[in-house]
Amino acid sequence: MNFRVDAFLAVAGLVPVLLCGGCSTMPSPDPAPDVAIHYPETRRTNQVDVLHGVSVTDPYRWLEDDNSPETAAWVEAENAVTFGYLEQIPERAEIKERLTRLWNYERWGLPTEKGGRYFVSRNDGLQNQAVFYALDGLDAQPRVLLDPNMLSADGTVALAGVSVTDDGKWLAYETSTAGSDWEEIRIREVLSGDELPEVIKWVKFSSASWTKDGKGFFYSRYDEPTVAEKLSGANYFHKLYYHRLWTEQSQDELIYDRPDHKDWNLNGEVTDDGNYLIITSSQGTSPRKRVLYRDLAVPGSPVVELLMDFDAAYDFVGNDGPLFYFRTDLAASRYRVIAIDIRQPARDQWREVIPESDATLAGVSFVGERFFAQYLRDAQSQVQVFASDGNLLRELKLPGIGSAGGFAGEPDATETFFSFTSYTTPTAIYRLDLANYESTIWKQPKTAFDPDRYETKQVFYTSRDGTRIPMFITARKGLKLDGANPTLLYGYGGFNISLTPGYSPAVAGWLDLGGVYAVANLRGGGEYGEAWHAAGTKLDKQNVFDDFIAAAEFLIAERYTSPPKLAIMGGSNGGLLVGACMIQRPDLFGACLPAVGVMDMLRFHRFTIGWAWTSDYGSAENAGEFPSLFAYSPYHNLKPGTCYPPTLITTGDHDDRVVPAHSFKFAARLQEVQSCANPVLIRVETRAGHGAGKPTSKQIEERADLWSFLVKNLGMNPRRFAHE
């Protein structure tokens, strides 16, 4: 059983959302007159690079040095200006109080059974981190197995993943500190709670996968970096190891590495029957994979190359002895399932089990001797069950329009669990009886949010080149389309990631403030398969920005909102999205919230794992790709004499995914060229990273600041909605 960080995000409340429901007590907004903002002096240099014959200025290159006292002083000065501004917003305290109430509800993860016990994560409401429990039965009293809140005083040590042995005796758990991608693995005995002495360090982008006998696990790591390179140095040469209990990390066995391919990432997964180690090799962020395996039933077996052409995605689903099942986009842009008999691995011997359909096959699990196929149909969940021979058994009835996840378990399981959520419905956990397909609610949260006041609609609009794009719009029932509604438009559009309906206390707070929340399913994502993803990459990246701008224009044309009332928000690749769109269409938005964004498209590949993103973005080192990157790079396209919208940039000082230098340089340049009084602020969270593992307290504080910024700059009156 492996709980990776993506599973833990939902449990720990790490979803980009907020709330402000009980705004009836919020005072009438009578803000003090605006005072001119005095930004810190930011040193400029004469740094010029010549790339493919083009001179490129980079006056704020010095802000890339995260170990520099000058950079630290600049961050401190910028934060002083930002928080000085935010503290003057009258509604800020009430928004934070309401968000705290909205966040304060019990949240459970998906339980998994091992050795006669269930293991599950739970947050009681305002805990900074979710706690990991063991239960002797589904209705038994939970017993604390691991409480990460005890690992640090400020809640910044987070669980990044957990893995339990088949017999339920041992727990391997991964922790990250201050939001860093670097993780450490420790081992704890389930019954006694005693911890073994060994600590596995320098782990990244990996999980622990136990052998069937519970004597050890496989994991992947990088070599130890220097102190100076820990948070910004490039990560190359991933290696797969085996760790045996009661031994030091220095004794771990190197299972597989590729010194001839520094950019191969390696991950090992033990099959449910314990007989094989599946080694998956990825390269960059491309969905394409290479697959190797090792026969664990025969000691000393070599690693065997199975799929090495790197021609498609091959996601291991499960196995029936030597028959391996894969989800693949080979000759199927929206994915299908194939079976490969490793005794006859030639391509002409492969068998199609589940064919491609008109919906996107987002995930597959092999549980109870059947396949649970999770589809996306216009970004909404649909789940179908197939027999092991590929015959359709049934479609599962879901609670409504939203997102379902889970359906994990062993091939001989008699039950499985799944989650369901929507924009107005917090995540509920269901138990599915595999004998009769009856589902029952295991845990259903109760919140301070009233979903009956709101509704979600799905609309379709046309992008610049005629492509039909879906968008979800959530707002109060009976919303008056008069162009006066404060609206927050969210997007991502990259790396084959799909945006599907999901509840967030942050978004709930925005709705209770009277806001409209819109989510556009842009190209570059995975909503419609690999062709949809590819249409928003490299030389076609502008399609993503066009899709987002067209979403804004649709909301304005349909009278949901108007430019002064429209804000845009996105994080990481979505931060790039916001940065590019606010530069291309500064007239279209009333406020911009770029979070942990990739803002320098000419140098992103030089830091940490940034090189891996070239599969989506391309590289400035490539003469054919440089012009496209240079044309939309937010940092490089800010123009003097332009009035840009009010902007609040957010990042973390420990972000080693998208290093904070991106946001630092963008903020410095934007402050330099801003030609009007619209504020340009940067909020730098200390002891925080890219987002994963951020303590609940920090999430609430950050969202309160963001929503307060919007209340002020969109001219919102929260009291207007108190009794509607």
Secondary structure in CASP SS format (residue, H / E / C, confidence):
PFRMAT SS
TARGET T0000
AUTHOR 0000-0000-0000
METHOD secondary structure of the structure
MODEL  1
M C 1.00
N E 1.00
F E 1.00
R C 1.00
V H 1.00
D H 1.00
A H 1.00
F H 1.00
L H 1.00
A H 1.00
V H 1.00
A C 1.00
G C 1.00
L C 1.00
V C 1.00
P C 1.00
V C 1.00
L C 1.00
L E 1.00
C C 1.00
G C 1.00
G C 1.00
C H 1.00
S H 1.00
T H 1.00
M C 1.00
P C 1.00
S C 1.00
P C 1.00
D C 1.00
P C 1.00
A C 1.00
P C 1.00
D C 1.00
V C 1.00
A C 1.00
I C 1.00
H C 1.00
Y C 1.00
P C 1.00
E C 1.00
T C 1.00
R C 1.00
R C 1.00
T C 1.00
N C 1.00
Q C 1.00
V E 1.00
D E 1.00
V E 1.00
L E 1.00
H C 1.00
G C 1.00
V E 1.00
S E 1.00
V E 1.00
T E 1.00
D C 1.00
P C 1.00
Y C 1.00
R H 1.00
W H 1.00
L H 1.00
E H 1.00
D C 1.00
D C 1.00
N C 1.00
S C 1.00
P H 1.00
E H 1.00
T H 1.00
A H 1.00
A H 1.00
W H 1.00
V H 1.00
E H 1.00
A H 1.00
E H 1.00
N H 1.00
A H 1.00
V H 1.00
T H 1.00
F H 1.00
G H 1.00
Y H 1.00
L H 1.00
E C 1.00
Q C 1.00
I C 1.00
P C 1.00
E C 1.00
R H 1.00
A H 1.00
E H 1.00
I H 1.00
K H 1.00
E H 1.00
R H 1.00
L H 1.00
T H 1.00
R H 1.00
L H 1.00
W H 1.00
N C 1.00
Y C 1.00
E C 1.00
R E 1.00
W E 1.00
G C 1.00
L C 1.00
P C 1.00
T E 1.00
E E 1.00
K E 1.00
G C 1.00
G C 1.00
R E 1.00
Y E 1.00
F E 1.00
V E 1.00
S E 1.00
R E 1.00
N E 1.00
D C 1.00
G C 1.00
L C 1.00
Q C 1.00
N C 1.00
Q C 1.00
A C 1.00
V E 1.00
F E 1.00
Y E 1.00
A E 1.00
L E 1.00
D C 1.00
G C 1.00
L C 1.00
D C 1.00
A C 1.00
Q C 1.00
P C 1.00
R E 1.00
V E 1.00
L E 1.00
L E 1.00
D C 1.00
P H 1.00
N H 1.00
M H 1.00
L C 1.00
S C 1.00
A C 1.00
D C 1.00
G C 1.00
T C 1.00
V E 1.00
A E 1.00
L E 1.00
A E 1.00
G E 1.00
V E 1.00
S E 1.00
V E 1.00
T C 1.00
D C 1.00
D C 1.00
G C 1.00
K C 1.00
W E 1.00
L E 1.00
A E 1.00
Y E 1.00
E E 1.00
T E 1.00
S E 1.00
T E 1.00
A C 1.00
G C 1.00
S C 1.00
D C 1.00
W C 1.00
E E 1.00
E E 1.00
I E 1.00
R E 1.00
I E 1.00
R E 1.00
E E 1.00
V C 1.00
L C 1.00
S C 1.00
G C 1.00
D C 1.00
E E 1.00
L C 1.00
P C 1.00
E C 1.00
V C 1.00
I E 1.00
K E 1.00
W E 1.00
V E 1.00
K C 1.00
F C 1.00
S C 1.00
S C 1.00
A C 1.00
S E 1.00
W E 1.00
T C 1.00
K C 1.00
D C 1.00
G C 1.00
K C 1.00
G E 1.00
F E 1.00
F E 1.00
Y E 1.00
S E 1.00
R E 1.00
Y C 1.00
D C 1.00
E C 1.00
P C 1.00
T C 1.00
V C 1.00
A C 1.00
E C 1.00
K C 1.00
L C 1.00
S C 1.00
G C 1.00
A C 1.00
N C 1.00
Y C 1.00
F C 1.00
H C 1.00
K E 1.00
L E 1.00
Y E 1.00
Y E 1.00
H E 1.00
R E 1.00
L C 1.00
W C 1.00
T C 1.00
E C 1.00
Q H 1.00
S H 1.00
Q H 1.00
D C 1.00
E E 1.00
L E 1.00
I E 1.00
Y E 1.00
D E 1.00
R C 1.00
P C 1.00
D C 1.00
H C 1.00
K C 1.00
D C 1.00
W E 1.00
N E 1.00
L E 1.00
N E 1.00
G E 1.00
E E 1.00
V E 1.00
T C 1.00
D C 1.00
D C 1.00
G C 1.00
N C 1.00
Y E 1.00
L E 1.00
I E 1.00
I E 1.00
T E 1.00
S E 1.00
S E 1.00
Q E 1.00
G C 1.00
T C 1.00
S C 1.00
P C 1.00
R C 1.00
K E 1.00
R E 1.00
V E 1.00
L E 1.00
Y E 1.00
R E 1.00
D E 1.00
L C 1.00
A C 1.00
V C 1.00
P C 1.00
G C 1.00
S C 1.00
P C 1.00
V E 1.00
V E 1.00
E E 1.00
L E 1.00
L E 1.00
M C 1.00
D C 1.00
F C 1.00
D C 1.00
A C 1.00
A C 1.00
Y E 1.00
D E 1.00
F E 1.00
V E 1.00
G E 1.00
N E 1.00
D E 1.00
G C 1.00
P C 1.00
L E 1.00
F E 1.00
Y E 1.00
F E 1.00
R E 1.00
T E 1.00
D C 1.00
L C 1.00
A C 1.00
A C 1.00
S C 1.00
R C 1.00
Y C 1.00
R E 1.00
V E 1.00
I E 1.00
A E 1.00
I E 1.00
D E 1.00
I C 1.00
R C 1.00
Q C 1.00
P C 1.00
A C 1.00
R H 1.00
D H 1.00
Q H 1.00
W C 1.00
R E 1.00
E E 1.00
V E 1.00
I E 1.00
P C 1.00
E C 1.00
S C 1.00
D C 1.00
A C 1.00
T E 1.00
L E 1.00
A E 1.00
G E 1.00
V E 1.00
S E 1.00
F E 1.00
V E 1.00
G C 1.00
E C 1.00
R E 1.00
F E 1.00
F E 1.00
A E 1.00
Q E 1.00
Y E 1.00
L E 1.00
R E 1.00
D C 1.00
A C 1.00
Q E 1.00
S E 1.00
Q E 1.00
V E 1.00
Q E 1.00
V E 1.00
F E 1.00
A E 1.00
S C 1.00
D C 1.00
G C 1.00
N C 1.00
L E 1.00
L E 1.00
R E 1.00
E E 1.00
L C 1.00
K C 1.00
L C 1.00
P C 1.00
G C 1.00
I C 1.00
G C 1.00
S E 1.00
A E 1.00
G E 1.00
G E 1.00
F C 1.00
A C 1.00
G C 1.00
E C 1.00
P C 1.00
D C 1.00
A C 1.00
T C 1.00
E E 1.00
T E 1.00
F E 1.00
F E 1.00
S E 1.00
F E 1.00
T E 1.00
S C 1.00
Y C 1.00
T C 1.00
T C 1.00
P C 1.00
T C 1.00
A E 1.00
I E 1.00
Y E 1.00
R E 1.00
L E 1.00
D E 1.00
L C 1.00
A C 1.00
N C 1.00
Y C 1.00
E C 1.00
S E 1.00
T E 1.00
I E 1.00
W E 1.00
K E 1.00
Q C 1.00
P C 1.00
K C 1.00
T C 1.00
A C 1.00
F C 1.00
D C 1.00
P H 1.00
D H 1.00
R H 1.00
Y E 1.00
E E 1.00
T E 1.00
K E 1.00
Q E 1.00
V E 1.00
F E 1.00
Y E 1.00
T E 1.00
S C 1.00
R C 1.00
D C 1.00
G C 1.00
T C 1.00
R E 1.00
I E 1.00
P E 1.00
M E 1.00
F E 1.00
I E 1.00
T E 1.00
A E 1.00
R E 1.00
K C 1.00
G C 1.00
L C 1.00
K C 1.00
L C 1.00
D C 1.00
G C 1.00
A C 1.00
N C 1.00
P C 1.00
T E 1.00
L E 1.00
L E 1.00
Y E 1.00
G C 1.00
Y C 1.00
G C 1.00
G C 1.00
F C 1.00
N C 1.00
I C 1.00
S C 1.00
L C 1.00
T C 1.00
P C 1.00
G C 1.00
Y C 1.00
S C 1.00
P H 1.00
A H 1.00
V H 1.00
A H 1.00
G H 1.00
W H 1.00
L H 1.00
D H 1.00
L C 1.00
G C 1.00
G C 1.00
V E 1.00
Y E 1.00
A E 1.00
V E 1.00
A E 1.00
N C 1.00
L C 1.00
R C 1.00
G C 1.00
G C 1.00
G C 1.00
E C 1.00
Y C 1.00
G C 1.00
E H 1.00
A H 1.00
W H 1.00
H H 1.00
A H 1.00
A C 1.00
G C 1.00
T C 1.00
K H 1.00
L H 1.00
D H 1.00
K C 1.00
Q H 1.00
N H 1.00
V H 1.00
F H 1.00
D H 1.00
D H 1.00
F H 1.00
I H 1.00
A H 1.00
A H 1.00
A H 1.00
E H 1.00
F H 1.00
L H 1.00
I H 1.00
A H 1.00
E C 1.00
R C 1.00
Y C 1.00
T C 1.00
S C 1.00
P H 1.00
P H 1.00
K H 1.00
L E 1.00
A E 1.00
I E 1.00
M E 1.00
G E 1.00
G E 1.00
S C 1.00
N H 1.00
G H 1.00
G H 1.00
L H 1.00
L H 1.00
V H 1.00
G H 1.00
A H 1.00
C H 1.00
M H 1.00
I H 1.00
Q H 1.00
R C 1.00
P H 1.00
D H 1.00
L H 1.00
F C 1.00
G C 1.00
A E 1.00
C E 1.00
L E 1.00
P E 1.00
A E 1.00
V C 1.00
G C 1.00
V C 1.00
M C 1.00
D C 1.00
M C 1.00
L C 1.00
R C 1.00
F H 1.00
H H 1.00
R H 1.00
F C 1.00
T C 1.00
I C 1.00
G H 1.00
W H 1.00
A H 1.00
W H 1.00
T H 1.00
S H 1.00
D H 1.00
Y H 1.00
G C 1.00
S C 1.00
A C 1.00
E C 1.00
N C 1.00
A C 1.00
G C 1.00
E C 1.00
F H 1.00
P H 1.00
S H 1.00
L H 1.00
F H 1.00
A H 1.00
Y H 1.00
S C 1.00
P C 1.00
Y H 1.00
H H 1.00
N H 1.00
L C 1.00
K C 1.00
P C 1.00
G C 1.00
T E 1.00
C C 1.00
Y C 1.00
P C 1.00
P C 1.00
T E 1.00
L E 1.00
I E 1.00
T E 1.00
T E 1.00
G E 1.00
D C 1.00
H C 1.00
D C 1.00
D C 1.00
R C 1.00
V C 1.00
V C 1.00
P C 1.00
A H 1.00
H H 1.00
S H 1.00
F H 1.00
K H 1.00
F H 1.00
A H 1.00
A H 1.00
R H 1.00
L H 1.00
Q H 1.00
E H 1.00
V H 1.00
Q E 1.00
S C 1.00
C C 1.00
A C 1.00
N C 1.00
P C 1.00
V E 1.00
L E 1.00
I E 1.00
R E 1.00
V E 1.00
E E 1.00
T C 1.00
R C 1.00
A C 1.00
G C 1.00
H C 1.00
G C 1.00
A C 1.00
G C 1.00
K C 1.00
P C 1.00
T H 1.00
S H 1.00
K H 1.00
Q H 1.00
I H 1.00
E H 1.00
E H 1.00
R H 1.00
A H 1.00
D H 1.00
L H 1.00
W H 1.00
S H 1.00
F H 1.00
L H 1.00
V H 1.00
K H 1.00
N H 1.00
L C 1.00
G C 1.00
M C 1.00
N C 1.00
P H 1.00
R H 1.00
R H 1.00
F H 1.00
A C 1.00
H C 1.00
E C 1.00
END
